[in-house]
Amino acid sequence: MARVKRGSVARKRRRQVLKNTKGARSANSKLFRSAQQHNMKALRYAYVDRRNKKREARRQWIIRCNSATRLYGIGYSQFIHQLAKSQVRLNRKVLAQLALSNPEDFKNILQVVIE
């Protein structure tokens, strides 16, 4: 079998790893071995944080809906329960946007749900 010389492929891979770790401190942006470890860890954090971002957004919507419903004397969990019971098909994101931008519309929805 013929000998395979992988100089250009290996160099390309190393250059890409070093490019990805450009803003890192000390050896993590200079030396390939530590840069590779740093890159792998950064990619793991990126993967996890993409999920955490969705979690934080949902938490924010719940907080906004809760504060808006408490103005009218009803708790968040009771509000969501009444929404499901009255078959209003609005998600938390839309409810939070309504609570912020159109408080009158949110109040109307609240009154429909409570009745």
C-alpha positions in Angstrom: 0.0 0.0 0.0 1.2 3.4 -0.9 2.4 5.9 1.8 0.0 8.7 2.6 1.5 12.0 3.4 -1.0 14.0 5.4 0.9 17.3 5.9 -1.7 19.6 4.3 -4.7 17.9 5.9 -3.1 17.9 9.4 -2.0 21.5 9.0 -5.5 22.6 7.9 -7.0 20.9 10.9 -4.6 22.4 13.3 -5.0 25.9 11.7 -8.8 25.5 12.2 -8.5 24.6 15.8 -6.1 27.5 16.5 -8.5 29.8 14.6 -11.4 28.7 16.8 -9.4 29.4 20.0 -8.2 32.8 18.9 -9.5 34.8 21.9 -8.3 32.4 24.6 -5.6 33.2 27.1 -2.0 32.1 27.1 -1.2 28.6 25.6 -4.8 27.9 24.9 -4.6 30.0 21.8 -1.0 29.3 20.9 -0.2 25.6 21.4 -2.2 23.0 19.5 -2.7 20.5 22.2 -4.0 22.8 24.8 -5.9 24.7 22.1 -7.6 21.5 21.1 -8.7 20.8 24.7 -9.9 24.4 25.1 -11.9 24.1 21.8 -13.5 20.9 22.9 -14.6 22.3 26.2 -15.9 25.5 24.5 -18.0 23.4 22.1 -19.4 21.4 25.1 -20.4 24.7 26.8 -21.9 26.0 23.6 -24.0 22.9 23.3 -25.3 23.1 26.9 -25.9 26.8 26.8 -28.0 26.5 23.7 -30.4 24.5 25.8 -30.0 26.8 28.8 -30.9 29.8 26.6 -34.3 28.2 26.0 -34.8 27.4 29.7 -34.0 31.0 30.6 -36.4 32.4 28.0 -39.2 30.3 29.4 -38.4 31.4 33.0 -38.5 35.0 31.8 -42.0 34.5 30.2 -43.3 32.9 33.4 -41.9 35.7 35.5 -43.6 38.3 33.3 -46.9 36.5 33.2 -46.8 36.1 37.0 -46.2 39.8 37.7 -48.9 40.7 35.2 -51.5 38.4 36.7 -50.8 39.4 40.3 -51.8 43.0 39.4 -55.3 41.6 39.0 -55.3 39.5 42.1 -54.7 36.0 40.6 -51.6 33.9 40.9 -49.7 32.5 37.9 -50.4 28.8 38.5 -54.1 29.5 38.9 -54.1 31.6 35.7 -52.4 28.8 33.7 -54.8 26.3 35.1 -57.8 28.4 34.2 -56.3 29.0 30.7 -56.2 25.2 30.1 -59.6 24.8 31.6 -61.2 27.4 29.4 -59.3 26.0 26.3 -57.5 29.2 25.5 -54.6 28.1 23.2 -52.0 30.8 23.9 -48.5 29.9 24.9 -46.4 31.6 27.6 -44.3 33.6 25.1 -47.4 35.2 23.5 -48.9 35.9 27.0 -45.7 37.5 28.2 -45.5 39.7 25.1 -49.2 40.7 25.6 -48.5 41.5 29.2 -45.7 43.8 28.3 -46.9 45.5 25.1 -50.7 45.4 25.4 -51.8 45.3 29.1 -55.5 46.0 28.1 -55.6 42.9 25.9 -53.9 40.8 28.6 -56.6 42.1 31.0 -59.3 41.0 28.6 -57.8 37.5 28.3 -57.6 37.4 32.1 -61.3 38.3 32.4 -62.3 35.7 29.8 -60.3 33.1 31.6 -61.6 33.9 35.1 -65.3 33.8 34.0 
